Structure formats: structure tokens, C-alpha cells
Amino acid sequence: MARVFLTAALLTILATFAACGGDPEEKSGPDAYRDQATAMPLGEWVAGDLDVDGGDRTDWMSFEAPSEGKLLVEFNADKKGAAVLVSVYDRYGMLLGSVTRPAGSDEPVKVSVDAKRDGRHFIMIQQKSGDATAYSVKASTGSDAGGVPTPDF
């Protein structure tokens, strides 16, 4: 009797774990986590792509802020149906600010934050739902925030 109970309990546990689904980052590549962020140049557009249903939900980028002060991150996604969260973090992982580009929008979004010190900062780009999409992102400082229009891919 104990063997039947133990077998049933093990099967229940295995079925529970099997129903949990896969890793949402299984096909994200090396930029799925902050410690593996892709370095990007300050003031230049960088392209990437996301596919939440295909296992590529999150991309992390890093850039070097030359001094404390205002940082501007601009983001645009190609597919109107993609809902994407864009967050800016300091070198310690403290959230400085975020913005969501909602599904159905074809407008670029911007988030402006105040950097308390110079050095490495991070951008997390995370698709929440919708169509797989290519995107472009740019980080700039207060001195060069603006001037270049958002690219239309």
C-alpha cells in the first residue's frame, strides 16, 4: 500500500513539473541575463529581436555613462502587436525607471532617468506578449539626447 501511495505521489510531482512549461529564455542567447548584457555604444542605435513565444523574451544591454546626470533611452519595435517593457538599471541592479510600449502601438517610447554616478548602466528589454518583433534601442546622455530621429525599419 505504501508503495502505491509513493508511486502516485511521485507521478503527481512529475506531472506538476512537466506542466510548468519551458524556460522563457531558452533561446535568448547570451544576452538573456544582466550579467551577460551586450555592450552598446552610447548615442548609437542598436538593433535586436524578441520572440516571447519562441523562447527569446529578454535582451539585456549595457553602456557606460560618462558622468552622473540625465540618461535617455529610446525604443521602437517593428511589430505593432508586440508589448515590450524597457527598464533602465544602475550598475548595482537598482531600477532607475521603465516604460512599456503597449501592444497595438506603433509609436516609439522613451524613458528618462537620473544617473547618480558614472559607469556601467543596463537596459532590460522584455517582451510581455504579442508578435515576434525586431527592435531598435538607443541610450544617450543629456548632452546628446535627441537630434537623431527614431529609425523606421
C-alpha positions as CSV (number, residue, x, y, z in Angstrom):
1,M,0.0,0.0,0.0
2,A,2.8,2.4,0.9
3,R,4.5,1.7,-2.5
4,V,1.3,2.6,-4.4
5,F,1.0,5.8,-2.4
6,L,4.6,6.7,-3.0
7,T,4.3,5.9,-6.8
8,A,1.2,8.1,-7.0
9,A,2.9,10.9,-5.2
10,L,5.9,10.8,-7.5
11,L,3.8,10.7,-10.6
12,T,1.8,13.8,-9.3
13,I,5.0,15.7,-8.7
14,L,6.4,14.8,-12.1
15,A,3.2,15.8,-13.8
16,T,3.2,19.2,-12.0
17,F,6.8,20.0,-13.1
18,A,6.0,18.9,-16.7
19,A,3.1,21.3,-16.8
20,C,5.2,24.2,-15.8
21,G,6.4,24.9,-19.3
22,G,9.9,25.6,-20.6
23,D,12.4,28.3,-19.8
24,P,11.1,31.6,-21.3
25,E,14.7,32.5,-22.1
26,E,15.8,29.1,-23.6
27,K,16.5,30.6,-27.0
28,S,17.5,34.1,-25.8
29,G,21.2,33.6,-26.4
30,P,23.9,35.1,-24.1
31,D,22.1,38.4,-23.5
32,A,19.1,36.9,-21.6
33,Y,20.5,37.9,-18.2
34,R,22.1,41.1,-16.8
35,D,25.5,39.5,-16.1
36,Q,25.8,38.7,-19.8
37,A,24.5,42.0,-21.2
38,T,25.6,43.1,-24.7
39,A,27.7,46.2,-24.6
40,M,26.3,49.0,-26.7
41,P,27.8,52.4,-27.7
42,L,26.3,55.4,-26.1
43,G,24.4,57.6,-28.6
44,E,24.0,55.0,-31.3
45,W,21.0,52.9,-32.4
46,V,21.4,49.1,-31.8
47,A,19.1,46.5,-33.3
48,G,17.8,43.3,-31.7
49,D,14.8,41.0,-31.8
50,L,12.5,39.3,-29.4
51,D,10.0,36.4,-29.6
52,V,8.2,35.7,-26.3
53,D,6.5,32.6,-27.7
54,G,9.7,31.3,-29.2
55,G,11.8,31.4,-26.1
56,D,13.5,34.8,-26.6
57,R,11.7,37.0,-24.1
58,T,14.5,39.2,-22.8
59,D,17.6,41.1,-24.0
60,W,20.0,43.0,-21.8
61,M,22.2,45.8,-23.0
62,S,24.9,47.7,-21.1
63,F,26.5,51.1,-21.7
64,E,29.0,53.3,-20.0
65,A,27.6,56.7,-18.7
66,P,30.5,59.2,-18.7
67,S,29.2,61.1,-15.7
68,E,26.2,61.5,-13.4
69,G,23.2,63.2,-14.9
70,K,20.3,62.6,-17.2
71,L,20.1,59.4,-19.3
72,L,17.6,58.9,-22.1
73,V,16.7,55.5,-23.5
74,E,14.6,55.4,-26.7
75,F,13.0,52.3,-28.0
76,N,11.0,51.3,-31.1
77,A,9.6,47.9,-32.1
78,D,8.7,46.9,-35.6
79,K,5.6,44.9,-34.9
80,K,2.6,46.8,-33.7
81,G,1.3,43.7,-31.8
82,A,4.3,43.4,-29.5
83,A,4.0,44.6,-25.9
84,V,7.5,45.4,-24.6
85,L,8.8,46.6,-21.2
86,V,12.0,48.8,-21.3
87,S,13.8,49.3,-18.0
88,V,17.0,51.1,-17.0
89,Y,19.1,49.9,-14.1
90,D,22.3,51.2,-12.4
91,R,25.4,49.1,-12.0
92,Y,24.1,47.5,-8.8
93,G,20.8,46.4,-10.4
94,M,18.7,49.2,-8.9
95,L,15.8,50.1,-11.1
96,L,16.0,53.7,-12.2
97,G,13.0,53.9,-14.5
98,S,10.9,52.0,-17.0
99,V,8.3,52.4,-19.7
100,T,6.0,50.0,-21.5
101,R,5.3,50.0,-25.2
102,P,1.8,48.6,-25.3
103,A,0.5,46.1,-27.9
104,G,-1.3,48.0,-30.7
105,S,1.1,51.0,-30.6
106,D,3.4,51.8,-33.4
107,E,4.9,54.8,-31.6
108,P,8.4,54.8,-30.1
109,V,8.8,55.1,-26.3
110,K,11.3,56.9,-24.2
111,V,12.4,56.7,-20.6
112,S,14.5,59.4,-19.0
113,V,16.3,58.7,-15.7
114,D,18.8,60.5,-13.4
115,A,22.1,58.6,-13.1
116,K,23.5,59.1,-9.6
117,R,27.1,58.3,-10.8
118,D,29.1,57.5,-13.9
119,G,29.9,54.0,-15.1
120,R,28.0,51.0,-16.3
121,H,24.2,51.1,-16.6
122,F,21.9,48.4,-18.0
123,I,18.8,48.3,-20.2
124,M,16.4,45.3,-19.9
125,I,14.2,44.9,-23.0
126,Q,11.5,42.3,-22.2
127,Q,8.6,41.3,-24.4
128,K,5.4,40.7,-22.4
129,S,3.2,39.5,-25.2
130,G,2.3,39.6,-28.9
131,D,4.1,39.1,-32.1
132,A,7.8,38.3,-32.5
133,T,9.5,41.6,-33.4
134,A,12.7,43.3,-34.3
135,Y,13.5,46.5,-32.4
136,S,16.0,49.4,-32.1
137,V,17.2,51.0,-28.9
138,K,19.5,53.9,-28.1
139,A,20.9,55.3,-24.9
140,S,22.2,58.8,-24.7
141,T,23.2,61.4,-22.1
142,G,21.7,64.8,-21.5
143,S,24.2,66.4,-23.9
144,D,23.3,64.3,-26.9
145,A,19.7,63.2,-26.1
146,G,17.9,63.9,-29.3
147,G,18.7,65.1,-32.8
148,V,18.6,61.7,-34.5
149,P,15.1,60.5,-35.4
150,T,14.0,57.1,-34.4
151,P,14.7,54.7,-37.3
152,D,11.7,53.2,-39.1
153,F,12.6,49.7,-40.0
